[in-house]
């Protein structure tokens, strides 16, 4: 922790990073609802890209995305998140910028 002069405030903010930021730490991948992807297409992309997500879990996430307008679909290391983010975007999903955790 840095020392600071009395009477000064230090404000630390969470960073929002997109692919290529190359900074360590945790991140959240958020998929947004759109009008051009089907439930099956979203579920399939999530199941292909994200470890531990099968077709059934992908359909559950697709339902959350549809009903809430967005869903956090993966959380973890920023470098890994960048790879998954790019793959999901490449599959045609509508992505929010990576959220730093």
NUFIDREN-201715 format. One line per 5 residues: number of its first residue (from 0); their letters; for each residue x, y, z of N, C-alpha, C, O, CB. Coordinates in pm, 1 decimal. Atoms other than C-alpha are relative to their C-alpha. Glycine has a CB too. Layout:
N
NUM	a	X Y Z X Y Z X Y Z X Y Z X Y Z; ...
***
This chain:
101
0	xxxxx	84.7 -118.0 0.0 0.0 0.0 0.0 88.8 123.7 0.0 189.7 126.8 70.4 -96.1 0.2 122.1; -76.3 -123.7 7.5 129.8 348.3 -84.4 -36.7 93.9 112.6 -152.0 101.8 154.9 -21.9 67.9 -133.4; 27.3 -105.4 -98.2 168.2 619.6 174.4 -54.5 119.9 -75.0 -16.6 145.0 -189.4 128.6 38.2 81.8; 54.4 -119.8 62.9 -27.6 931.5 99.5 5.0 114.6 98.9 6.8 95.2 220.5 -144.6 -23.4 -49.5; -5.3 -119.4 -83.0 -15.0 1283.4 226.4 -130.8 14.9 76.6 -237.4 -16.0 23.4 27.7 125.6 -85.7
5	xxxxx	122.4 -20.9 -77.5 -261.2 1366.0 504.6 -95.5 93.7 -73.8 -53.9 192.7 -134.0 33.3 56.9 139.3; 101.6 -85.3 62.5 -586.3 1511.4 374.5 -21.8 -27.7 -147.3 -101.6 41.1 -210.9 37.4 142.8 17.0; 24.0 33.2 140.5 -563.1 1351.2 29.8 -70.5 -133.5 -7.4 -46.7 -222.5 74.3 132.5 -3.4 -80.8; 73.3 124.0 20.5 -792.6 1080.6 -95.3 48.5 -66.7 -127.7 72.4 0.0 -228.3 -152.1 25.9 -6.2; -34.4 77.9 118.1 -695.6 805.8 -336.5 -122.4 -81.6 -36.1 -175.3 -156.6 46.0 125.6 -91.6 24.4
10	xxxxx	115.2 73.5 47.7 -977.3 665.9 -542.6 49.6 -105.2 -98.0 111.9 -72.9 -199.1 -105.1 94.7 -66.1; -35.6 107.8 90.8 -920.2 327.1 -700.5 -126.5 -46.8 -68.4 -229.3 -67.8 -4.1 70.4 -117.0 74.5; 116.0 41.1 77.9 -1154.4 222.9 -978.5 26.7 -133.4 -66.6 139.7 -164.4 -104.3 -35.6 105.9 -104.8; -10.1 122.5 76.8 -1223.6 -111.7 -1135.7 17.7 35.9 -146.2 -43.9 130.2 -195.9 -124.3 -89.8 20.7; -19.2 -24.2 141.8 -1102.5 -126.9 -1492.1 -93.2 -87.9 -79.1 -121.7 -201.1 -39.8 145.1 -24.7 -41.0
15	xxxxx	71.8 81.4 96.3 -1315.4 -244.4 -1779.4 94.8 -19.4 -115.5 144.6 76.8 -174.0 -136.1 65.8 -45.4; -97.3 29.2 104.1 -1098.9 -418.4 -2031.3 -66.1 -77.5 -112.0 -158.1 -155.9 -88.7 118.9 -78.2 56.5; 41.9 78.6 113.8 -1160.4 -552.7 -2377.1 111.6 -94.1 -38.4 217.9 -91.8 23.6 -39.3 89.6 -117.9; -105.4 90.6 43.4 -964.0 -818.1 -2557.0 127.2 75.9 -33.5 123.2 184.8 -90.7 -45.8 -80.8 -120.3; -127.7 -62.5 28.8 -596.7 -738.6 -2582.8 51.2 89.3 110.2 159.0 147.2 97.0 -10.4 77.8 -123.7
20	xxxxx	-44.2 -86.5 -108.6 -575.4 -549.8 -2255.4 124.0 -56.1 67.2 210.7 19.6 110.9 -111.4 18.3 102.3; -119.0 64.7 -50.4 -323.3 -803.0 -2129.1 33.1 29.9 145.0 150.1 25.5 182.9 113.1 38.0 -82.8; -26.1 -25.7 -141.1 -362.3 -717.6 -1761.9 -52.4 -117.0 81.1 -155.9 -174.5 47.3 -65.3 133.3 46.3; 39.6 114.3 -81.1 -384.2 -984.6 -1493.3 -122.1 29.7 83.8 -175.2 140.7 82.7 113.5 -42.4 88.9; 115.5 -16.0 -87.1 -665.2 -1039.5 -1250.2 -120.0 -72.8 -54.1 -111.0 -146.0 -152.6 -32.5 145.6 18.7
25	xxxxx	121.5 69.1 38.4 -1020.6 -1160.5 -1276.8 -87.3 81.5 -92.3 -78.3 204.2 -97.1 -77.2 -37.5 120.9; 90.6 -67.0 92.5 -1283.2 -1081.9 -1534.8 -129.2 -80.4 -9.8 -133.0 -199.7 20.1 65.5 16.9 -140.0; 129.4 62.2 25.6 -1646.9 -1155.8 -1612.8 -35.5 20.1 -146.5 -19.8 128.8 -202.1 -110.4 59.0 92.6; 48.7 -7.1 138.0 -1779.6 -1236.9 -1958.6 -151.2 12.3 4.9 -219.5 -69.8 66.1 44.1 -125.7 -83.8; 144.2 -26.1 1.9 -2126.7 -1095.0 -2020.5 -49.0 -8.0 -145.0 4.9 58.0 -233.8 -33.2 140.4 63.1
30	xxxxx	64.9 9.3 130.3 -2342.7 -1193.6 -2317.6 -130.8 77.2 7.7 -205.3 66.3 105.1 -24.4 -149.2 -41.9; 119.5 -83.8 5.7 -2619.7 -954.4 -2419.7 -106.5 -62.4 -89.2 -74.9 -135.7 -183.0 35.3 140.0 -50.4; 109.9 44.2 84.0 -2961.0 -1032.0 -2563.8 4.5 75.3 -132.2 46.3 191.0 -137.0 -135.8 21.0 70.7; 9.5 -65.6 129.9 -3008.7 -956.3 -2932.1 -116.0 -61.3 -76.4 -180.4 -154.5 -28.5 132.8 -13.2 -80.3; 114.0 48.8 77.6 -3264.6 -1014.9 -3202.7 42.1 -93.9 -113.4 -42.4 -136.9 -191.9 -77.5 117.4 -57.2
35	xxxxx	-42.1 82.7 113.4 -3051.6 -1223.7 -3439.3 52.4 -138.3 37.5 75.3 -219.7 -51.9 105.1 71.6 -75.9; -43.3 133.4 -40.8 -2936.4 -1524.9 -3235.0 -116.8 -77.8 58.1 -199.4 -23.0 131.0 114.4 8.7 102.1; 102.5 87.6 -56.3 -3161.7 -1819.0 -3153.8 48.7 -54.6 133.9 167.9 -49.9 164.1 -34.2 -116.0 -97.8; -37.6 64.5 -126.1 -3168.1 -1989.7 -2814.4 99.9 -112.2 -27.9 200.3 -125.7 42.1 -125.6 -55.6 73.6; -85.7 112.9 33.3 -3011.0 -2295.6 -2979.0 138.4 46.7 -42.9 238.8 -15.6 -8.2 -63.4 -83.9 -110.1
40	xxxxx	-128.7 -53.4 44.5 -2738.2 -2086.7 -3141.3 83.5 51.1 115.8 204.2 27.6 120.6 -21.3 111.2 -100.4; -70.4 -50.8 -118.0 -2647.4 -1914.9 -2814.0 47.7 -116.8 85.9 162.8 -120.0 129.3 -91.4 94.5 82.7; -35.4 116.1 -82.5 -2653.7 -2243.7 -2621.5 115.0 -77.8 -62.8 206.6 -120.8 7.3 -121.9 -92.1 19.0; -106.0 73.0 69.6 -2437.1 -2412.3 -2883.3 133.9 70.4 8.3 236.4 6.6 32.4 -37.1 -20.3 -144.3; -125.0 -76.3 -7.9 -2178.2 -2134.5 -2886.9 57.7 -6.2 140.6 178.1 -25.7 157.4 -23.1 146.4 -41.4
45	xxxxx	-48.0 6.4 -137.7 -2157.2 -2130.8 -2507.4 56.8 -137.9 31.4 160.6 -149.0 96.6 -113.1 34.1 97.7; -45.3 137.1 -26.4 -2122.8 -2511.1 -2495.7 131.4 -29.9 -72.7 216.0 -101.5 -18.9 -107.9 -101.0 -42.9; -124.4 22.8 75.3 -1848.5 -2511.1 -2763.5 119.1 72.3 60.9 230.9 20.8 58.8 -17.3 44.4 -143.9; -110.3 -85.9 -44.4 -1642.3 -2234.8 -2604.4 32.3 -14.1 148.6 149.5 -20.6 185.8 -32.9 143.7 -29.9; -23.4 -8.2 -144.2 -1686.5 -2245.5 -2228.4 11.8 -137.5 64.9 -75.8 -222.2 47.7 -111.8 78.0 66.1
50	xxxxx	-14.2 128.0 -69.4 -1552.6 -2533.3 -2019.6 -108.3 -15.0 106.5 -143.6 80.5 175.6 140.0 -12.0 63.8; 102.0 26.9 -101.4 -1814.6 -2697.1 -1800.3 -140.3 39.4 -39.9 -234.1 19.5 37.3 35.0 69.9 124.6; 133.7 -37.3 47.6 -2105.4 -2564.5 -2007.2 -40.3 -100.0 -107.4 20.3 -105.4 -214.4 -3.1 147.7 -55.6; 54.0 91.0 99.5 -2303.2 -2835.2 -2184.6 -122.2 65.5 -64.4 -156.6 179.4 -32.6 -36.7 -137.7 63.7; 114.2 -55.5 72.7 -2603.8 -2786.5 -2411.4 -111.8 43.3 96.3 -172.3 148.8 77.5 -54.0 -103.3 -100.8
55	xxxxx	107.3 -33.8 -95.0 -2850.1 -2790.4 -2117.7 34.5 127.3 77.5 -51.0 214.3 94.2 -24.2 -117.2 98.5; -42.0 -120.7 -71.8 -2649.9 -2530.7 -1921.2 -0.7 120.2 -94.1 -33.6 231.7 -53.4 140.7 -19.3 61.7; 4.3 -107.1 99.5 -2618.5 -2326.9 -2240.5 -142.3 50.6 -21.9 -164.2 170.7 -37.4 58.8 -48.5 -132.1; 140.3 -40.3 15.1 -2997.4 -2327.9 -2278.8 -48.1 78.9 121.9 -124.0 174.8 107.7 -89.3 -123.7 -21.1; 36.7 -75.0 -120.8 -3038.2 -2213.8 -1916.8 57.2 141.7 -7.0 -11.7 238.6 25.1 51.0 -72.7 127.6
60	xxxxx	-61.2 -133.3 12.8 -2794.3 -1927.3 -1978.5 -70.3 81.3 -108.3 -92.3 201.2 -91.2 150.7 -12.1 -32.4; 71.0 -70.2 107.9 -2970.9 -1839.8 -2305.4 -133.6 55.0 50.4 -174.8 164.2 11.3 -23.2 -94.8 -120.6; 127.0 -45.1 -57.6 -3298.3 -1814.9 -2111.5 21.9 122.6 88.3 -55.8 218.0 83.3 -66.0 -113.4 81.4; -31.2 -115.8 -84.5 -3139.1 -1579.4 -1857.8 32.7 120.8 -87.2 -15.0 231.3 -61.2 118.4 -31.4 95.3; -36.6 -109.5 91.5 -2989.2 -1369.7 -2138.9 -126.0 60.1 -61.4 -140.3 182.2 -67.4 96.1 -50.6 -112.0
65	xxxxx	123.8 -47.3 63.6 -3329.4 -1347.3 -2309.0 -87.9 76.7 98.5 -138.5 184.3 66.5 -78.3 -118.2 -58.3; 91.7 -60.5 -97.1 -3527.0 -1265.3 -1994.5 57.4 122.4 69.8 -15.3 218.3 95.6 -38.5 -101.7 103.0; -61.5 -110.7 -74.3 -3278.6 -1033.8 -1819.6 71.1 99.3 -91.3 107.4 208.7 -48.1 98.4 -54.3 101.8; -70.0 -88.6 93.5 -3117.9 -883.6 -2129.6 150.1 -20.7 -0.6 220.1 32.1 -86.9 -29.9 143.1 33.1; -144.0 25.5 -10.4 -2773.5 -1007.0 -2023.1 24.1 -107.6 104.1 -60.5 -131.5 190.2 77.8 129.7 36.3
70	xxxxx	-36.2 97.4 -102.4 -2597.9 -1276.7 -1824.3 152.3 -12.4 4.9 219.9 -9.0 -97.9 -66.4 -138.4 -28.1; -140.6 34.3 -17.3 -2253.3 -1337.9 -1680.8 10.1 -149.0 -30.2 -52.9 -230.8 36.8 53.4 35.4 146.4; -8.4 139.2 42.5 -2155.2 -1661.2 -1854.7 130.0 -67.6 43.1 140.5 -190.1 38.3 -13.9 -8.2 -149.7; -127.0 57.2 -44.5 -1799.1 -1707.1 -1725.0 74.4 104.1 82.3 67.8 223.6 53.4 86.4 -47.1 -121.0; -84.8 -86.3 -81.1 -1568.8 -1563.0 -1458.5 133.8 -68.7 20.4 139.2 -189.7 42.8 -66.8 33.0 136.2
75	xxxxx	-132.1 56.8 -22.5 -1195.5 -1612.2 -1423.0 110.3 95.1 -41.4 90.0 216.2 -50.8 14.3 -130.1 -74.6; -119.5 -75.7 34.2 -848.8 -1497.7 -1523.2 -21.0 83.2 -127.1 -81.8 36.3 -223.3 118.7 -94.6 -17.9; 22.9 -93.1 111.4 -842.9 -1199.9 -1761.1 53.7 -53.2 -133.0 -11.0 -37.4 -236.5 64.6 134.2 30.7; -57.0 48.5 125.2 -614.0 -1364.6 -2017.1 -86.8 -109.4 -61.8 -106.4 -112.2 -183.3 141.6 -52.3 23.2; 89.0 106.1 47.6 -841.3 -1669.1 -2043.9 -132.8 61.3 -44.3 -188.9 22.3 -146.6 -23.2 -107.5 110.7
80	xxxxx	125.5 -67.3 34.0 -1149.0 -1444.8 -2044.7 9.7 66.8 -137.3 -85.4 62.6 -215.4 -36.0 104.3 107.6; -17.7 -64.6 131.0 -1008.3 -1252.7 -2341.9 -14.9 -100.5 -113.4 -77.9 -70.9 -215.0 137.7 68.0 -8.3; 10.5 104.7 102.0 -975.9 -1576.9 -2540.5 -145.1 -43.0 -18.0 -194.5 -48.5 -130.5 87.1 -121.3 37.6; 139.3 42.4 9.1 -1329.1 -1693.0 -2457.2 -87.3 111.0 -58.4 -175.8 84.8 -139.8 -52.3 -41.3 138.0; 77.0 -114.9 50.4 -1467.8 -1342.9 -2523.8 12.1 7.2 -152.2 -87.9 22.8 -222.2 49.4 133.1 64.9
85	xxxxx	-22.7 -7.7 145.0 -1311.7 -1339.1 -2871.1 -68.6 -114.8 -72.8 -125.3 -94.7 -180.2 150.3 -1.2 -30.8; 63.5 115.0 63.2 -1439.4 -1689.1 -2950.0 -151.9 14.8 -2.4 -215.5 -17.2 -102.8 39.1 -128.4 72.6; 145.0 -20.3 -3.6 -1794.3 -1606.3 -2840.3 -42.3 111.3 -95.6 -143.3 98.4 -164.9 -45.8 33.0 142.9; 29.1 -108.0 94.8 -1790.5 -1279.8 -3034.7 12.5 -51.5 -143.6 -68.7 -17.9 -229.8 95.5 120.4 22.9; -19.4 57.8 133.1 -1655.4 -1471.3 -3336.2 -112.8 -93.4 -40.4 -138.6 -112.1 -159.3 130.7 -74.4 -5.1
90	xxxxx	114.4 87.0 26.5 -1950.0 -1710.4 -3305.0 -126.9 81.2 -24.6 -232.4 24.3 -52.9 -21.4 -96.6 116.7; 113.9 -86.7 29.9 -2181.4 -1409.8 -3348.9 -80.5 45.6 119.0 -182.0 113.1 102.1 -89.1 -68.4 -91.6; 74.6 -46.2 -116.6 -2293.2 -1353.5 -2990.5 26.0 149.2 22.3 131.9 200.8 -13.5 38.9 -81.7 126.0; -12.8 -141.9 -31.1 -2351.0 -995.1 -2878.4 60.4 11.0 139.2 0.7 -31.7 238.0 -138.6 74.1 -8.5; -79.0 -0.1 -122.0 -2091.7 -925.7 -2611.3 8.8 139.1 61.3 19.8 239.1 -9.7 139.1 -53.2 -27.9
95	xxxxx	-33.5 -123.0 -72.5 -2054.3 -658.7 -2344.6 152.0 2.7 12.9 216.0 -102.0 2.5 -71.2 6.7 142.6; -145.0 -2.5 -27.3 -1698.6 -536.9 -2282.1 30.3 -86.0 123.2 -53.1 -100.0 212.6 50.6 147.3 22.2; -38.9 78.1 -117.6 -1510.6 -757.4 -2038.6 -9.5 85.1 124.2 30.0 201.7 124.6 142.1 -55.8 -15.2; 11.3 -69.8 -128.0 -1584.3 -661.7 -1680.7 109.6 -51.8 91.5 123.2 -172.4 112.1 -141.6 -20.1 64.3; -103.8 38.9 -97.2 -1293.3 -660.2 -1437.5 -64.3 -32.9 132.5 -153.2 38.1 179.6 105.0 112.2 18.1
100	x	57.3 42.0 -126.4 -1368.9 -844.1 -1118.7 85.7 40.1 110.4 53.9 13.3 226.2 -22.3 -145.6 4.7
***
